[in-house]
Amino acid sequence: MTDEITEVIEHLDEVLAGLKDFQRATVASVLTRFQSGENNERMLVADEVGLGKTIVAKGVIAELLKERIERYSCQSGNTPFSPLRVTYICSNLTLANENRKKLAVFKDEAQEKYVLEPRYSRLLEIAVAEVQPDKNGKYLELCSLTPSTSFNLTQGYGNWRERLIIYFALIDHSKLSEYSETLSDFLSDGVKNWEEQRIAFPDSKIILPEVATAFHERLSKTLDVIERAKYGIGDGYKTALEALLAYSQSSSAISNSTHFKTYLRLLMARACAKHLSADLFILDEFQRFKSLLATQSGAEEALIAQQVFKNKQASKVLLLSATPFKAFSHNQDDENGEAHAAELNLLLRFLSHDNAESLQEYEQHRKVLQQQLLKLRQNNMVLDDLCDLSKAQVEGVLRQYISRTERSQISGSYEEVFSTQVDQCIDEFSSGEITLFKALAQLAKSLAEESSSRSTHQVMEFHKAAPWALSFLTGYQLRRQLDVHRSKLRGDIRRSHQGWLPRKAISSYRLKLDEAPHAKTRSLVKKLFPQNKFKTASEELLWVPPSLPHYPLQGSFEGQEDFSKTLLFSSWAIVPRALSGLISYEAERRLVAHSKQSQDYYKSKKSHTPGFNFSADSSLVGWSFIYPSRVMCELSSAGRWASLDELVNERESFFRDKLKHLSAYETSDVKSERWYAYAPFLLDYECGYKNEVCQWLDDYRRVIQRRKQDGRKGKQASYEQFLRNWNDNLLRLGKMPKDLARYLAYLSISSPSVVTVRALKSLYQNDIEEIRVAAGEVGEAAITLFNNRMTELVITKRHNNKKYFKSVIRYAADGDFQAVIEEYAHLLKGSGQSMDDAIRQLSEVLSLSDTTIDCQFREVRSQVEASGRRSKLRCHYALPLGNQKLSDEKGTKRISNVRDAFNSPFYPFVLNSTSIGQEGLDFHWYCLRIVHWNLPSNPIDIEQREGRVNRYKSLLVRRRIAEQYIASHPETTTRKLRRRYRWNKLFRWADKQTSSSRESDLIPYWHYPEGKAKIERFVPLMPLSQDVERLQYALKLLALYRLSFGQPRQEDLLKNLLERDFSKEEIALIFSKLMIDLSPLNDVKHH
C-alpha cells in the first residue's frame, strides 16, 4: 500500500471516528443493505430532523471509498484508480453548494489534492468533458443536481452554459455544421460575452460523442401535430431537425422560438440522463420532489428520473428525508388520496423494486399488529398480554429499506426540554375589536355585492391573522378589488378605519403596538418586550448574550442572560410581512422615545449621520476598530472575572505603562482624537512589531484595492490619509488624552478585530498575519453595524458619551463581545466552514442592511403617492420569511441569507415564517422560543416547526452545559477553561461527565438532560376560539401518533386510544410492545 493511499485511508478513518454512536450504527445499516445481494442498492435514512443525515451520508461515502481503495490495492498491474463518483440531488442550488462541502470527506489541502472538480452541476453539463482530464491522484468526485434546474425542463430554455452545450451538440451534426453562425445567433439570445465563450469552449472542452449521438437521434424523432404545435414547429415539418435545417436556410419553420429552444433543452437533457452514471446517488429532502420516484408518472422530471435510476445495478441510491411520507394523516387526507399508509407503500415499492414477496410479508405482519392496536380500546384488555412479535416482524421487513433514528427512542427525558404557554388573550381583548370586526364584516359584504371575486370572504380571515390587515394586502386579489371599488366603498372603508395603519401615527412614532386592535398581537408584544421580567429592555440588545461570558454582563445586557431569538410560524403569507414591519417599528419606537434624534419615522433615516466617519479629513478613529493590535491580541480574557471593572482596571494599568513609550509623538498642542486612531499601531510599533504593522498596512491596502475593483465601496481616501500621516517621520498627535489608557483597555477587551483574531486563532491553523487581515474586514463590518441608525439608538440610550466611538466600545464590553464571537466562531467552524467562509459570513451578518415591506396607509393611496411619501415599513429587529420561491435560485439565496442572519447572534431577533421554514432549514443556534401564530392543520407540523430549534449544539444545549460547568466549578478555578479551544473543551467536559450514564451520543451534543434552559412553545389564541380544544387534541395526537406507523385510518385508530385514560407507565408499556422502532442503534443493542 502506497504512502498516498495510507494517507487517504487515515483521512477516511478520521471521518468515521468523528461519527456519533447512532450515526455509526446507521452507516453500518446502510452498508449492510448495499452489500446484501440482488436489488440491494436503495436505502432510506429517515432520521428525525436535526440528527445529521448529511453526516451519515458522509460516513457512507467514506466507507464506500475505503472499500474501493481496498479492492484496488489488491489488484495487480498499473490500472489507474477510478474516483468514486457521488451525485448529490437536492431541492436547490444553495443547499447543494452548502452540503457538497459537508459531504466532502477531505478537508482543506487534502480536498484540493484528492477530490476531483465536479464535472457537472446541471443535467446538460453531463454532455461535456475536459479535453485533457486529470484524474491522477484523485479519489472522489462529488457532483450535484437540483430538480428546479435539472429535472424541470418545461420551464425556460436554459442558462448560457446550457445553450452553449446545445449549440456545440447541434453543429456536431453533419447536416447542421455549416450553419454555425445562424444557430449561434438563434441560441445566444442576447447573452453577454457569448462570442468569447463560444470561441474559448473548444480549447478546453468537448461534447461526448455518445451524448451527441443520442441527442441527434432525438432530433430526428417524428412528432405528431399536437407535439409540433406545443414545441413551436411550423406546419410541414415533422422533426426538430427538419425545422432547424429550414430555419437555417431562412425559412419560417419555427413558429415559437422560446418553445422550440425549450424543446431542444428537453431533448439534450434526455440524452444526458441516459448517460448519467454515479457510484452513489444521494437524494436529500427528496419529499420536495417525490415525482422523481413516481414510476407511473408522465411528468417530464419523472421521465428523466426513470432514465437516471433505470438499470443502474452498479449505482447505490441513498435517500435522505426526515419526512419521506406524511407521518400522520387525518381521515380527510385519506379520502383525498394523501394517506400516510399509501405514501409509505409507494415508497416501499420504489425501495424494494416492487418486491412482491417482501411487500406481502410486510402487509401480513402489519395487519396482525393493527389488530393488537385495535384491542387497546377494549376496557378488558390486559396490557401484559400484549405481544411484541408482530412489531419485531414488521421492523425486520422495514429495516431492509428504512433506517430512522428519533430522539425519544434512544434518549430519555427528551420531552422535558419543552415548556408550553397558551395565552387565550382574554385580558388583551377589547370592545374596539368587536367594533372593527363588525365594520370589516360589512365591508366584506359590500365588496361582495360590487365584485364577483371569491376573495371577499378573506377579509375576516386576514383580520384574524394580523393587525391592521387591510394595510398589508400587497399581492392579494383582495387589495386590487378594494382599489377598484374604493369610490363605491368609501363609507364602509371609513367605518373600518381601525383596519388600516394611520400614517401620521407611524410617522410621529405615536402608534403603540401593545395597543393594536388585535388581541394576539398585544399578547406577542408582551412576550417580545417584557416590562418586568428583565432589569433592562430587550430592544436595547444588539446581540444575543453569550452562553459563557468571561465576566458578569452589565449595562443593557444585565439580567438578559435568558434572552433568545423568537421563531414565529403562521399559515398566512400576510403575517410574516405585517408582523416583521410592525415589530421592528415597535422596537424603534421604544428607543426613539429616549433619543434626541428625529421623531419622524420617514425622515429620521435620511437625516442620520453615521457615528464613524471615514472621510479623509475625519479623526480616523474608526481604524482603531479595524486594526487588530498584536499587543492587544496577546492579552487574554480567558476564564471568568469577578467583574468587567476588575478587568478594565487591570488593562488600564497595563496600557498606562505602555503609553510612556509613546511620548515622542506627543506635542503641547490641544489634545487630538487622532491619538485614539494611531495608539494601537504605535503600541505595536514600539513594542517590537514594526514589521507586522507595516505588513498589515500593506496587506490591507490590497483588500481595499480589491474591493474597489469589484465595484464595492471602500475606505480608500481614509486609508490614504491615515498612511500619509503614518509615513510622516514627524508624526505629531498633539496632547495625549487623559482617558487614552482606559479607551485602550476597553479596546483590548471588545475591539471587533481583536476579539476576532483571538477567536480564529484558537480554531484555525492559518498564518497569524492572514488572520489579522481577515479580522480587519470583520472590524469594518462591525463599524457598518455601529453606523446603523437603529444601532446608534440602542447604544446611546445606555452610553450617551459625546464621543460615539467611546460609547460603542463600552457597550461592546458590557455585552462581552469577545465571548459572543468565540461562541459564534465555534459554531461556524463546526458547520464545516473554512476561515474564509467564516469571515465572509461573520462580515455579512454584521453588516446586514434593513429591508422594507410594502403597506397601504389609511389615507387614500393616490394622495400618498401624489405627496411622494412611500408606503413602506423598515424591517431590522424582525424579518419575514415566506414570499420566496424554493424553486427560484434568487429565492433560495434570499432564504439562505435570512437563515444565516437568524443563526447569528445579531439581528434579526424575530423571524416570522410561513410553512416554508418548517422543513430543511436550521434555526437553532440562537433561538429558544417558537410561536405558533396559527395552529397547523396537521399536528405533525408542530413537531416539524419545533424541530427547527432543537438540533446539534443548539442554544438550549450550550446554555445547559455552560450552566452545569459553572455550577460544578468554584469561582477560583473557572479560569482553567482557557480561551484557546474554549467551547471544544467545554463539550469534551460535558462528554466526559455524561459518558457513563447516557443512553446514546445524542447527549451532550443534541440533548443535555440537566439545566434550567428550555424551549418555549408559545401559542397565542383568539378569545373563545376553537383552537384551544384543537391544540389540546393536537398535543395528545403528537404523544401517540408513532403507534399508528404504517397503519391506515390513523386518526380513527388513535381516537380509540384516546378514549381510554392510560397512565404514563401504561403508555410506556404499549410503546415498548407495539411501536415500530427502526433505529439501528437500538437494533444493535437489542441483539
MIKERO-549957 format. One line per 4 residues: their letters; for each residue x, z, y of C-alpha. Coordinates in steps of 0.5 Angstrom, whole numbers. Layout:
N
A) X Z Y | ...
This chain:
1087
MTDE) 0 0 0 | 3 -2 7 | 4 3 13 | -1 -1 16
ITEV) -6 0 11 | -5 7 10 | -6 8 18 | -12 4 18
IEHL) -15 9 12 | -12 15 16 | -17 13 22 | -23 12 17
DEVL) -22 19 14 | -22 22 20 | -28 19 22 | -31 21 15
AGLK) -28 28 16 | -32 29 23 | -39 28 20 | -43 34 19
DFQR) -45 36 12 | -52 33 13 | -49 26 15 | -44 26 10
ATVA) -50 27 5 | -54 21 8 | -48 17 8 | -47 18 0
SVLT) -54 17 -1 | -54 10 3 | -47 8 -1 | -51 10 -8
RFQS) -56 6 -6 | -52 0 -4 | -48 1 -11 | -54 2 -15
GENN) -55 -5 -18 | -59 -11 -17 | -64 -12 -11 | -60 -6 -8
ERML) -58 -8 -1 | -63 -5 3 | -64 2 5 | -67 6 11
VADE) -64 12 15 | -71 15 18 | -67 22 21 | -71 26 26
VGLG) -70 24 33 | -63 26 36 | -60 28 29 | -55 22 30
KTIV) -57 16 26 | -52 12 29 | -46 16 27 | -49 16 20
AKGV) -48 8 21 | -41 9 23 | -40 13 17 | -43 8 12
IAEL) -38 2 16 | -32 7 15 | -34 8 7 | -35 0 6
LKER) -29 -2 10 | -25 3 5 | -28 0 -1 | -26 -7 2
IERY) -19 -5 3 | -18 -1 -4 | -20 -8 -7 | -16 -12 -3
SCQS) -10 -7 -5 | -11 -8 -12 | -11 -16 -11 | -4 -20 -12
GNTP) -2 -25 -8 | -2 -27 -1 | -9 -28 1 | -11 -25 8
FSPL) -15 -20 9 | -22 -22 11 | -25 -17 16 | -31 -13 15
RVTY) -37 -16 19 | -42 -12 21 | -48 -15 25 | -52 -9 29
ICSN) -59 -11 31 | -63 -7 36 | -68 -8 42 | -64 -9 48
LTLA) -57 -11 50 | -56 -5 54 | -57 -1 48 | -53 -6 44
NENR) -47 -5 48 | -47 2 48 | -48 3 41 | -43 -2 39
KKLA) -38 3 42 | -40 8 38 | -40 4 31 | -33 2 32
VFKD) -29 6 27 | -23 5 31 | -21 8 38 | -17 6 44
EAQE) -11 3 42 | -13 2 34 | -19 -1 36 | -15 -6 40
KYVL) -11 -7 34 | -15 -7 28 | -22 -10 31 | -24 -17 32
EPRY) -27 -19 38 | -34 -21 36 | -36 -28 35 | -43 -27 38
SRLL) -48 -23 41 | -53 -28 41 | -56 -32 35 | -54 -39 38
EIAV) -47 -37 39 | -46 -37 31 | -45 -44 32 | -39 -43 36
AEVQ) -32 -42 33 | -25 -41 36 | -20 -47 36 | -15 -42 33
PDKN) -18 -36 31 | -13 -30 30 | -15 -25 24 | -9 -23 22
GKYL) -8 -15 22 | -16 -15 24 | -20 -10 19 | -27 -10 23
ELCS) -32 -15 27 | -38 -12 30 | -43 -17 33 | -50 -15 36
LTPS) -56 -19 37 | -63 -17 40 | -70 -19 39 | -71 -21 46
TSFN) -65 -25 47 | -64 -28 40 | -71 -28 36 | -76 -29 41
LTQG) -75 -36 42 | -81 -39 45 | -80 -36 52 | -74 -40 56
YGNW) -69 -45 54 | -63 -40 54 | -58 -38 59 | -52 -42 61
RERL) -48 -41 55 | -53 -43 50 | -55 -49 54 | -47 -51 53
IIYF) -47 -50 46 | -54 -54 45 | -50 -59 50 | -44 -60 45
ALID) -48 -60 39 | -52 -66 42 | -46 -70 44 | -43 -69 37
HSKL) -49 -73 34 | -47 -80 33 | -53 -83 37 | -52 -79 43
SEYS) -45 -78 44 | -45 -84 49 | -50 -80 53 | -46 -74 55
ETLS) -47 -75 63 | -54 -76 62 | -55 -70 57 | -50 -65 62
DFLS) -55 -67 68 | -61 -65 63 | -59 -58 61 | -55 -56 67
DGVK) -61 -55 71 | -57 -52 77 | -53 -47 73 | -47 -45 77
NWEE) -40 -47 75 | -43 -52 69 | -38 -57 70 | -32 -52 70
QRIA) -35 -49 64 | -36 -56 60 | -29 -58 62 | -26 -52 59
FPDS) -30 -51 53 | -27 -56 48 | -20 -53 50 | -21 -46 46
KIIL) -28 -47 42 | -31 -52 37 | -38 -53 34 | -38 -51 27
PEVA) -40 -58 23 | -44 -54 18 | -49 -52 24 | -48 -58 28
TAFH) -51 -62 22 | -57 -57 21 | -58 -58 28 | -58 -65 27
ERLS) -63 -65 21 | -68 -61 25 | -67 -66 31 | -70 -72 26
KTLD) -76 -68 24 | -82 -72 25 | -87 -68 29 | -95 -68 29
VIER) -99 -70 35 | -100 -62 37 | -93 -61 36 | -91 -66 40
AKYG) -95 -64 46 | -93 -57 45 | -86 -59 46 | -87 -64 52
IGDG) -85 -70 48 | -89 -76 50 | -93 -81 46 | -90 -86 42
YKTA) -84 -81 40 | -84 -78 33 | -78 -74 33 | -74 -70 38
LEAL) -68 -75 37 | -72 -81 39 | -75 -77 45 | -67 -75 47
LAYS) -65 -83 46 | -71 -85 50 | -70 -80 56 | -62 -82 56
QSSS) -64 -89 57 | -68 -88 63 | -75 -87 59 | -80 -82 61
AISN) -80 -80 54 | -80 -72 56 | -87 -70 59 | -85 -63 60
STHF) -77 -62 60 | -78 -54 60 | -82 -54 54 | -77 -59 51
KTYL) -71 -55 52 | -74 -49 49 | -75 -53 43 | -68 -55 43
RLLM) -66 -48 43 | -71 -46 38 | -68 -52 33 | -61 -49 34
ARAC) -63 -42 33 | -66 -44 26 | -60 -48 25 | -55 -42 27
AKHL) -60 -37 23 | -59 -41 17 | -51 -40 17 | -52 -32 20
SADL) -48 -28 15 | -45 -21 15 | -43 -16 10 | -48 -11 13
FILD) -54 -12 18 | -56 -5 22 | -63 -6 25 | -63 0 30
EFQR) -70 3 32 | -73 -3 28 | -80 -1 29 | -80 -4 36
FKSL) -79 -11 32 | -83 -10 26 | -85 -17 26 | -78 -18 23
LATQ) -80 -15 17 | -87 -19 16 | -85 -23 10 | -92 -27 11
SGAE) -92 -28 19 | -91 -34 22 | -88 -32 29 | -82 -35 31
EALI) -78 -29 30 | -81 -27 23 | -79 -34 21 | -72 -34 23
AQQV) -71 -27 21 | -73 -29 14 | -68 -34 14 | -63 -28 16
FKNK) -65 -24 10 | -67 -29 5 | -62 -29 -1 | -57 -25 2
QASK) -55 -22 -4 | -48 -20 -1 | -50 -17 5 | -53 -10 6
VLLL) -58 -8 10 | -59 -1 14 | -65 0 18 | -65 6 23
SATP) -71 9 26 | -74 16 27 | -81 13 27 | -81 7 22
FKAF) -88 7 21 | -94 11 24 | -92 18 22 | -100 20 23
SHNQ) -106 16 23 | -113 18 26 | -119 15 22 | -120 10 28
DDEN) -113 8 27 | -114 7 19 | -120 3 21 | -116 -1 26
GEAH) -111 -3 21 | -106 2 23 | -106 6 18 | -100 11 16
AAEL) -100 9 9 | -101 2 10 | -95 1 14 | -91 5 9
NLLL) -93 1 4 | -91 -5 8 | -84 -2 9 | -83 0 2
RFLS) -85 -7 0 | -79 -10 4 | -74 -5 2 | -76 -6 -6
HDNA) -76 -13 -5 | -83 -13 -8 | -81 -9 -14 | -88 -8 -17
ESLQ) -85 -3 -22 | -83 1 -17 | -89 1 -13 | -93 2 -18
EYEQ) -89 8 -20 | -90 11 -13 | -97 10 -13 | -98 13 -19
HRKV) -95 20 -17 | -98 19 -10 | -105 20 -13 | -103 26 -17
LQQQ) -100 29 -11 | -106 27 -7 | -111 31 -12 | -107 37 -11
LLKL) -107 37 -4 | -115 36 -4 | -115 42 -9 | -113 46 -3
RQNN) -120 46 0 | -123 50 -5 | -123 57 -4 | -122 59 -11
MVLD) -115 55 -11 | -110 60 -13 | -103 57 -10 | -99 60 -15
DLCD) -102 55 -20 | -99 49 -15 | -94 45 -19 | -88 41 -15
LSKA) -87 36 -21 | -91 30 -17 | -88 32 -11 | -81 31 -14
QVEG) -83 25 -18 | -85 22 -11 | -79 24 -8 | -75 21 -14
VLRQ) -78 14 -12 | -77 14 -5 | -70 17 -5 | -68 10 -8
YISR) -70 7 -1 | -71 12 4 | -67 18 7 | -70 22 12
TERS) -67 29 15 | -71 34 19 | -69 40 23 | -75 44 20
QISG) -73 42 13 | -66 44 13 | -65 50 18 | -70 56 19
SYEE) -72 59 26 | -72 52 29 | -79 52 32 | -78 59 35
VFST) -74 55 41 | -80 53 44 | -85 56 49 | -92 54 51
QVDQ) -95 55 57 | -102 52 58 | -105 52 65 | -112 50 66
CIDE) -111 50 73 | -118 55 75 | -114 58 80 | -112 51 83
FSSG) -119 48 83 | -122 48 90 | -129 45 92 | -126 40 96
EITL) -124 36 89 | -131 36 88 | -133 33 94 | -128 28 93
FKAL) -130 27 86 | -137 25 89 | -134 21 94 | -130 17 89
AQLA) -136 16 84 | -140 13 90 | -134 8 92 | -133 6 85
KSLA) -141 5 84 | -141 1 91 | -135 -3 89 | -138 -5 82
EESS) -144 -8 86 | -139 -12 90 | -135 -14 85 | -135 -17 77
SRST) -129 -14 76 | -128 -9 70 | -123 -5 74 | -128 -1 78
HQVM) -129 4 72 | -122 6 73 | -123 10 80 | -125 16 77
EFHK) -119 16 71 | -114 15 77 | -117 21 81 | -116 25 75
AAPW) -109 22 74 | -106 23 80 | -107 26 87 | -109 21 93
ALSF) -109 16 87 | -112 10 92 | -105 10 95 | -101 8 89
LTGY) -105 2 86 | -100 -3 87 | -100 -8 82 | -107 -6 79
QLRR) -113 -10 80 | -117 -5 83 | -112 -5 89 | -114 -12 90
QLDV) -121 -11 89 | -121 -6 95 | -117 -10 99 | -122 -16 98
HRSK) -128 -12 99 | -126 -7 105 | -130 -9 110 | -136 -8 106
LRGD) -134 -1 103 | -132 2 110 | -137 8 109 | -135 9 102
IRRS) -128 9 104 | -128 13 110 | -132 19 106 | -127 18 100
HQGW) -121 19 105 | -118 25 101 | -116 20 96 | -111 17 101
LPRK) -105 19 103 | -105 20 111 | -99 17 114 | -99 22 120
AISS) -98 28 116 | -93 25 112 | -89 22 118 | -89 29 121
YRLK) -88 33 115 | -95 37 115 | -97 35 109 | -96 40 103
LDEA) -96 38 96 | -98 45 94 | -105 44 98 | -106 37 95
PHAK) -113 35 93 | -111 36 86 | -111 42 81 | -106 39 76
TRSL) -101 37 82 | -102 44 85 | -100 47 79 | -94 43 78
VKKL) -91 45 85 | -92 52 83 | -88 50 77 | -82 46 80
FPQN) -82 50 87 | -83 57 84 | -83 62 90 | -82 69 87
KFKT) -78 67 80 | -71 66 83 | -68 69 89 | -67 62 92
ASEE) -71 56 92 | -70 50 87 | -70 45 93 | -63 48 95
LLWV) -59 46 89 | -55 39 89 | -53 40 81 | -56 44 75
PPSL) -52 51 75 | -46 51 70 | -48 54 63 | -41 57 63
PHYP) -39 59 70 | -32 62 72 | -35 67 76 | -42 69 78
LQGS) -45 64 82 | -47 65 89 | -51 62 95 | -56 57 93
FEGQ) -54 58 86 | -55 65 86 | -61 67 81 | -62 60 79
EDFS) -58 60 72 | -64 59 68 | -66 52 73 | -66 46 69
KTLL) -69 39 70 | -76 37 68 | -78 31 64 | -86 29 65
FSSW) -90 25 61 | -96 21 62 | -100 16 59 | -102 12 66
AIVP) -96 8 70 | -99 10 76 | -97 18 75 | -89 16 75
RALS) -89 13 82 | -94 17 85 | -91 24 83 | -84 22 84
GLIS) -85 20 91 | -89 26 93 | -85 31 89 | -79 28 93
YEAE) -82 28 99 | -84 36 98 | -77 38 97 | -75 34 103
RRLV) -81 37 107 | -79 44 105 | -72 43 107 | -73 40 114
AHSK) -77 46 116 | -70 50 116 | -67 44 120 | -65 41 127
QSQD) -66 34 124 | -71 29 126 | -78 31 124 | -80 24 123
YYKS) -80 22 116 | -79 15 117 | -74 15 123 | -70 21 120
KKSH) -66 17 115 | -65 11 120 | -62 16 125 | -58 20 121
TPGF) -50 21 122 | -46 22 116 | -42 28 116 | -36 25 113
NFSA) -33 19 118 | -28 14 115 | -27 10 122 | -20 9 124
DSSL) -21 14 130 | -24 20 126 | -21 26 124 | -19 23 117
VGWS) -21 30 114 | -25 26 108 | -18 25 105 | -17 32 103
FIYP) -23 31 98 | -21 24 96 | -13 26 95 | -12 31 88
SRVM) -6 35 90 | -1 37 85 | 0 44 87 | -8 45 87
CELS) -9 42 80 | -4 46 77 | -8 52 80 | -12 55 74
SAGR) -19 57 75 | -20 59 68 | -23 65 65 | -29 69 69
WASL) -27 72 75 | -31 78 78 | -33 74 84 | -32 68 88
DELV) -29 72 94 | -24 75 89 | -21 68 87 | -22 65 94
NERE) -18 71 97 | -12 70 92 | -12 63 93 | -12 64 101
SFFR) -6 69 100 | -2 63 96 | -3 58 101 | -2 62 107
DKLK) 5 63 104 | 6 56 102 | 4 53 109 | 10 57 112
HLSA) 14 51 109 | 10 46 114 | 12 49 121 | 16 43 122
YETS) 9 39 123 | 6 44 128 | 6 43 136 | 4 47 141
DVKS) -2 42 143 | -9 44 141 | -11 45 134 | -13 39 131
ERWY) -18 37 125 | -12 33 122 | -9 39 119 | -15 39 114
AYAP) -14 32 112 | -6 32 112 | -5 39 109 | -6 37 102
FLLD) -1 31 102 | 4 35 106 | 4 41 101 | 6 37 95
YECG) 11 33 99 | 14 40 101 | 14 43 94 | 17 37 90
YKNE) 12 32 89 | 15 27 94 | 15 21 89 | 8 23 87
VCQW) 5 23 94 | 8 16 95 | 6 13 88 | -1 16 89
LDDY) -2 13 96 | 1 6 94 | -4 6 88 | -10 8 92
RRVI) -8 2 96 | -9 -3 90 | -16 1 89 | -18 0 96
QRRK) -16 -8 96 | -19 -9 89 | -26 -6 92 | -25 -11 98
QDGR) -24 -17 93 | -30 -15 89 | -34 -15 96 | -36 -8 96
KGKQ) -35 -3 102 | -28 0 102 | -24 5 107 | -19 0 109
ASYE) -19 2 116 | -19 9 115 | -13 9 110 | -9 4 114
QFLR) -10 9 120 | -8 15 115 | -2 11 112 | 1 9 119
NWND) 0 17 121 | 4 19 115 | 9 14 115 | 11 16 122
NLLR) 17 20 122 | 15 24 128 | 8 26 125 | 5 32 129
LGKM) -1 35 128 | -2 40 134 | -3 47 133 | -5 50 126
PKDL) -12 52 125 | -12 60 123 | -17 58 117 | -13 53 114
ARYL) -11 57 108 | -18 59 107 | -20 52 107 | -15 50 102
AYLS) -17 56 98 | -24 53 97 | -21 46 97 | -17 48 91
ISSP) -23 51 87 | -28 46 88 | -25 39 91 | -28 34 87
SVVT) -22 30 86 | -18 36 84 | -23 39 79 | -24 32 76
VRAL) -16 32 75 | -17 39 71 | -23 37 67 | -20 30 65
KSLY) -13 32 64 | -16 37 58 | -20 31 55 | -16 25 55
QNDI) -9 23 54 | -8 18 60 | -2 19 64 | -3 24 70
EEIR) -2 19 75 | -7 15 72 | -12 21 72 | -10 23 79
VAAG) -12 16 82 | -19 16 78 | -20 23 81 | -19 20 88
EVGE) -25 15 86 | -29 21 84 | -28 24 90 | -30 18 94
AAIT) -37 18 90 | -38 25 92 | -37 24 99 | -42 19 98
LFNN) -47 24 95 | -45 29 101 | -46 24 106 | -53 23 104
RMTE) -58 26 109 | -62 30 103 | -56 33 101 | -54 35 108
LVIT) -61 38 109 | -59 42 103 | -52 44 105 | -54 46 112
KRHN) -59 50 110 | -55 55 107 | -48 54 111 | -49 51 118
NKKY) -42 51 120 | -40 47 126 | -35 43 121 | -40 40 116
FKSV) -34 39 111 | -33 46 111 | -40 48 109 | -39 43 104
IRYA) -33 46 100 | -36 53 101 | -43 50 98 | -39 47 92
ADGD) -35 53 91 | -42 57 91 | -44 53 85 | -38 53 81
FQAV) -37 45 82 | -31 46 77 | -35 49 71 | -40 43 73
IEEY) -35 37 72 | -32 41 66 | -38 41 62 | -41 34 64
AHLL) -34 31 62 | -34 34 56 | -41 31 54 | -38 24 57
KGSG) -32 25 52 | -36 27 46 | -41 21 47 | -35 16 46
QSMD) -33 14 53 | -26 13 55 | -23 16 61 | -25 9 65
DAIR) -32 9 62 | -33 17 64 | -30 16 71 | -35 10 72
QLSE) -41 14 70 | -39 20 74 | -38 16 80 | -45 12 79
VLSL) -49 19 78 | -45 22 84 | -47 16 89 | -54 15 86
SDTT) -58 12 92 | -65 13 94 | -70 9 91 | -77 8 94
IDCQ) -84 7 91 | -90 3 95 | -96 7 97 | -102 5 102
FREV) -104 10 107 | -111 12 109 | -110 8 116 | -113 0 115
RSQV) -107 -3 112 | -107 -9 117 | -106 -4 122 | -100 -1 119
EASG) -97 -8 117 | -98 -10 125 | -94 -4 127 | -88 -6 123
RRSK) -89 1 119 | -87 1 112 | -92 4 107 | -86 7 102
LRCH) -84 14 100 | -77 16 98 | -75 18 91 | -69 22 90
YALP) -71 29 87 | -75 26 82 | -75 19 80 | -80 14 76
LGNQ) -79 11 69 | -85 7 67 | -85 0 70 | -79 -3 67
KLSD) -80 -8 61 | -76 -7 55 | -75 -14 53 | -72 -16 60
EKGT) -65 -14 61 | -66 -12 68 | -71 -7 66 | -67 -4 60
KRIS) -61 -4 65 | -65 0 70 | -68 4 65 | -60 6 62
NVRD) -58 8 70 | -64 12 70 | -63 16 64 | -55 16 66
AFNS) -57 20 72 | -62 24 69 | -57 26 64 | -52 28 69
PFYP) -52 35 73 | -54 31 79 | -61 28 82 | -66 27 80
FVLN) -68 34 78 | -75 31 75 | -76 25 71 | -83 22 71
STSI) -84 17 65 | -90 13 61 | -89 13 54 | -83 8 55
GQEG) -79 14 55 | -81 17 48 | -77 13 43 | -70 11 43
LDFH) -68 15 50 | -64 22 50 | -65 26 56 | -62 33 53
WYCL) -56 34 57 | -59 38 63 | -67 39 61 | -70 44 58
RIVH) -78 43 61 | -83 38 58 | -89 37 62 | -95 34 58
WNLP) -99 31 64 | -103 27 59 | -104 29 52 | -103 23 48
SNPI) -108 20 43 | -103 22 37 | -101 29 36 | -94 26 33
DIEQ) -93 23 40 | -92 30 43 | -86 31 38 | -83 25 40
REGR) -83 27 47 | -80 34 46 | -75 31 41 | -72 27 47
VNRY) -69 34 50 | -68 37 43 | -61 34 41 | -54 34 40
KSLL) -50 39 44 | -57 40 49 | -57 44 55 | -61 49 50
VRRR) -55 50 45 | -50 50 51 | -53 56 54 | -55 60 48
IAEQ) -48 59 46 | -45 61 52 | -50 67 53 | -47 69 46
YIAS) -40 68 47 | -40 72 54 | -44 78 51 | -39 78 45
HPET) -33 79 49 | -31 84 54 | -30 82 61 | -23 84 61
TTRK) -22 79 55 | -26 73 57 | -20 69 61 | -18 68 53
LRRR) -22 62 54 | -18 58 58 | -20 52 62 | -16 47 57
YRWN) -21 44 52 | -26 50 54 | -32 47 51 | -29 44 45
KLFR) -26 52 44 | -33 54 45 | -36 50 40 | -31 52 35
WADK) -32 59 36 | -40 58 35 | -38 54 29 | -34 60 26
QTSS) -39 65 28 | -44 62 24 | -40 59 18 | -42 64 13
SRES) -50 65 15 | -52 58 17 | -56 53 12 | -53 47 15
DLIP) -48 44 20 | -54 43 25 | -52 50 27 | -49 50 32
YWHY) -49 43 35 | -56 42 34 | -59 49 34 | -57 55 36
PEGK) -61 61 33 | -60 66 38 | -61 67 45 | -66 67 51
AKIE) -66 60 53 | -72 56 50 | -75 49 51 | -81 50 56
RFVP) -87 46 54 | -92 46 60 | -99 43 60 | -103 43 66
LMPL) -110 41 64 | -116 40 69 | -121 45 69 | -127 45 64
SQDV) -123 40 60 | -124 38 53 | -116 37 53 | -116 45 52
ERLQ) -119 44 45 | -115 37 44 | -109 41 45 | -110 47 40
YALK) -112 42 35 | -106 37 36 | -101 43 35 | -105 45 29
LLAL) -104 38 26 | -97 38 28 | -96 44 24 | -99 41 18
YRLS) -98 33 18 | -92 33 14 | -96 35 8 | -100 28 8
FGQP) -94 24 8 | -96 17 5 | -103 19 4 | -109 15 6
RQED) -114 18 11 | -109 23 13 | -114 26 18 | -119 28 13
LLKN) -114 31 9 | -111 36 14 | -118 38 16 | -120 40 9
LLER) -113 45 10 | -115 47 17 | -122 50 14 | -118 55 10
DFSK) -114 60 14 | -108 60 10 | -103 65 12 | -95 64 14
EEIA) -93 66 8 | -98 61 4 | -97 55 8 | -89 56 7
LIFS) -91 56 -1 | -95 50 0 | -90 46 4 | -85 48 -2
KLMI) -89 46 -7 | -93 39 -4 | -89 37 2 | -84 31 1
DLSP) -77 32 3 | -73 26 3 | -67 30 6 | -60 28 2
LNDV) -57 35 4 | -63 39 0 | -63 34 -6 | -55 35 -6
KHH) -57 43 -6 | -63 42 -11 | -58 39 -16
